[in-house]
Amino acid sequence: MIANILLLLLGLILLVGGANLLTDGAASVAKRFRLSNLVIGLTVVAFSVSAPELVVSLTASLKESADIAVGNVLGSNIVNILAVVGVAALIAPLSISNNTLRIGIPLVILSSLALFFMANDRLFDHSMENILSRTEGFVLLVFFVLFLFYVFGLSRGDDAPTPIRQFALGLSALMIVGGSIALFFGGQLFVDHAATLAARLGVSESVIALSAMAIGTSLPELITTIVALVRKQSGMAIGNIVGSNILNILLVLGVSASISPMRIQSITLIDYGIFIFAALLLYVFGLFFGDKTIQRFEGGILVTLYVCYISFLLFTA
C-alpha cells in the first residue's frame, strides 16, 4: 500500500510539473509568434490549471473508470470553491469583479446543473444506468466553444498584462515535449494507483477521486490563487477559480465523454448536491454580503463545509 501511495504522489508531481512545463513552453512560443497577452492568458494559461484534471479524467475514461473521471471533476470543483476560496478568504478578503459575478459564477451554476441532468439517467429517464454519452460530451464542448467566443468578445480591447517568460525556441520545444510526456505518464500513474488504492482500502473509486485525487489535481488552482493574493489581485484569484470550474465541466468532461462514453456507478446525489450548492453559495456570498467581497467569516463557512463534506465522505466509505 505504501508503494501505491508513493507512486500516486509521483504521478501527482508529474502532472503538476508537466502542466507547468507545457504551459511555460507553449506561452513562450505563442509570445514569439506575437499573440496578445490576452489570447495567451485565455488559452494557454487557462488550460494549465485544468490540465491535471483533463489528463486524469481522460485517462480514467479510456480505462473505463468513469467514477474516477467524473468524481475528479466534481471533487476538484468542490475543492476550488469550498477549500481554495475559503482558505484564501481567511487570509485576505476576496473581491469579485462585476463580470465574474454577473456572468462567470452563473455559468458555473448552469454548467453544474447541466452535468447533473446529463449524468443522472436513472433519476430522470428511469434508465438502467447513468451514462454520460458521446452526444452529451459534444454538447458540453459546443457550450465550451461558445463560452470562449463570449469571453474573447467581452475582453476585446483589454490589454491587461500577463507576465510571460520567454525562452529560446529549442528550449521551449523541449519544455512542451517534456511537459506532455510528464502529463501522460503522470496521468497513468495517478489513475492506476488511485484505483488500486481504492480496492485495497475497500472503498469505491469515487471516494478516492472526490477526496485525495481532487485535492491533488486542484494544486495548480491553489498555487495560482495564492500568487494572486500575494500580488494583491484578489479579483484574479476568484476569476481563476471560476474559469477553472467552467473548464473542468465543459472541456474536461466534454472531451472525456466525446472520446469514450462514461458509465457512472457510485457518484451519489449528495456529491452532486454539494457540487451545485458550493457554486450557489459562492454566488450568494458575492451578491448579497460584503459588497461583492468574500469576507473572512464567509471563508470560514466555506472551509467548515468542506471539512464536513470530506468527513462525511470518509465516514460513509
Secondary structure, DSSP 4 states (H G I P E B T S, - for coil): -HHHHHHHHHHHHHHHHHHHHHHHHHHHHHHHTT--HHHHIIIIIHHHHHHHHHHHHHHHHHTT-HHHHHHHHHHHHHIIIIIIIHHHHHHS-EE--HHIIIIIHHHHHHHHHHHHHHT-HHHHT--SSEEE-HHHHHHHHHHHHHHHHHHHHHTTT-----------HHHHHHHHHHHHHHHHHHHHHHHHHHHHHHHHHT--HHHHIIIIIHHHHTHHHHHHHHHHHHTT-HHHHHHHHHHHHHHIIIIIIHHHHHHS-EEE-S--HHHHHHHHHHHHHHHHHHHHSTTTEE-HHHHHHHHHHHHHHHHHHHHH-
